Amino acid sequence: MAESKWLGPNRWAEIVGPGNAPGPGSVVGLVTNPNLKFAIIVGSTRPGRVGASVAQWVADQAKQRSATYDLVDLADFDLDLLNEPTVPGAAGGVYENPKTTRWSQTIEQYDGYVFVTPEYNHGVPAALKNAVDVLYPEWRNKAAALVSYGADGGVRAVEQWRQILANVVLHVTRGQMSIRTYDEILEGSFEPAQRRPEQIAALFDQLEPLADAVKILR
Ligand SMILES: Cc1cc2nc3c(=O)[nH]c(=O)nc-3n(C[C@H](O)[C@H](O)[C@H](O)COP(=O)(O)O)c2cc1C
């Protein structure tokens, strides 16, 4: 049984061993803040989408982390195309459309996000772009990581996301995971290559301390 203790900003110790205290037989390792909460956002709302299977795999891998990762399916929110009379940057998190309010309340509670994004016509998917556009303060000074998929790994969408997310002050990790559909999406389902678990763990390793570090800016 491991216990996590806070040592200061970005420094948590995981103590495993007798009495959960440093001493003979115990192992002490630095881990990231276990109280952080992340949403893994399924960025495709399309019937028959492969995105749900990619996001589910990410969520399964995240179960090994001390931090909490929830799967948030954009399709469950049935968001309207931006129809708020006040621009989100000026709305102060108060919206007229109940669907926007529900999305806002969901997104607000997280310290960071894993965007699972397809690439449509060499760009970002419209439904997920709209989901980002309808909010503003909810994203501000949090962290994000991008998992993309497409014929070329969805990397063009990722580069566009980096520009877009900068404007809502979402701090994006340098690393990303880009899945080539012809290699690893088989019969509509993600069949990860052997290296993927290690890659996604490395991405979580970047995301979690970044999310912890930018908390002070909120
Ligand atoms: C409207 C549309 C445009 C697409 N454009 C691209 C593209 O530019 N690049 C690419 O790699 N794949 C493209 N694809 C193929 C998608 O990568 C593939 O359909 C993938 O399954 C989409 O993700 P989803 O099933 O989770 O929606 C496109 C698919 C759609 C529906």
The ligand as a MOL file (V3000), in Angstrom:
LIG
                    3D

  0  0  0     0  0            999 V3000
M  V30 BEGIN CTAB
M  V30 COUNTS 31 33 0 0 0
M  V30 BEGIN ATOM
M  V30 1 C -14.9480 14.6850 -43.0880 0
M  V30 2 C -13.7380 13.8100 -42.9980 0
M  V30 3 C -12.5280 14.3080 -43.4310 0
M  V30 4 C -11.3760 13.5370 -43.3020 0
M  V30 5 N -10.1750 14.0690 -43.6150 0
M  V30 6 C -9.0600 13.4110 -43.2750 0
M  V30 7 C -7.7960 14.0520 -43.3730 0
M  V30 8 O -7.6770 15.1720 -43.7800 0
M  V30 9 N -6.7110 13.3690 -42.9640 0
M  V30 10 C -6.7910 12.0830 -42.4870 0
M  V30 11 O -5.7800 11.5250 -42.1120 0
M  V30 12 N -7.9740 11.4500 -42.4000 0
M  V30 13 C -9.0980 12.0800 -42.7760 0
M  V30 14 N -10.3130 11.4640 -42.6600 0
M  V30 15 C -10.3370 10.0540 -42.3120 0
M  V30 16 C -10.3270 9.9120 -40.8110 0
M  V30 17 O -9.0030 9.8740 -40.3260 0
M  V30 18 C -11.0230 8.6130 -40.3920 0
M  V30 19 O -12.3080 8.5910 -40.9700 0
M  V30 20 C -11.1490 8.5000 -38.9000 0
M  V30 21 O -11.8060 7.2960 -38.5950 0
M  V30 22 C -11.9510 9.6790 -38.3500 0
M  V30 23 O -12.0660 9.6330 -36.9630 0
M  V30 24 P -13.4420 9.2160 -36.2380 0
M  V30 25 O -13.8300 7.8650 -36.8390 0
M  V30 26 O -13.1010 9.0980 -34.7990 0
M  V30 27 O -14.4270 10.2800 -36.5590 0
M  V30 28 C -11.4670 12.2080 -42.8050 0
M  V30 29 C -12.7050 11.7300 -42.3850 0
M  V30 30 C -13.8190 12.5090 -42.4550 0
M  V30 31 C -15.1150 11.9870 -41.9140 0
M  V30 END ATOM
M  V30 BEGIN BOND
M  V30 1 1 1 2
M  V30 2 1 2 3
M  V30 3 2 2 30
M  V30 4 2 3 4
M  V30 5 1 4 5
M  V30 6 1 4 28
M  V30 7 2 5 6
M  V30 8 1 6 7
M  V30 9 1 6 13
M  V30 10 2 7 8
M  V30 11 1 7 9
M  V30 12 1 9 10
M  V30 13 2 10 11
M  V30 14 1 10 12
M  V30 15 2 12 13
M  V30 16 1 13 14
M  V30 17 1 14 15
M  V30 18 1 14 28
M  V30 19 1 15 16
M  V30 20 1 16 17
M  V30 21 1 16 18
M  V30 22 1 18 19
M  V30 23 1 18 20
M  V30 24 1 20 21
M  V30 25 1 20 22
M  V30 26 1 22 23
M  V30 27 1 23 24
M  V30 28 2 24 25
M  V30 29 1 24 26
M  V30 30 1 24 27
M  V30 31 2 28 29
M  V30 32 1 29 30
M  V30 33 1 30 31
M  V30 END BOND
M  V30 END CTAB
M  END
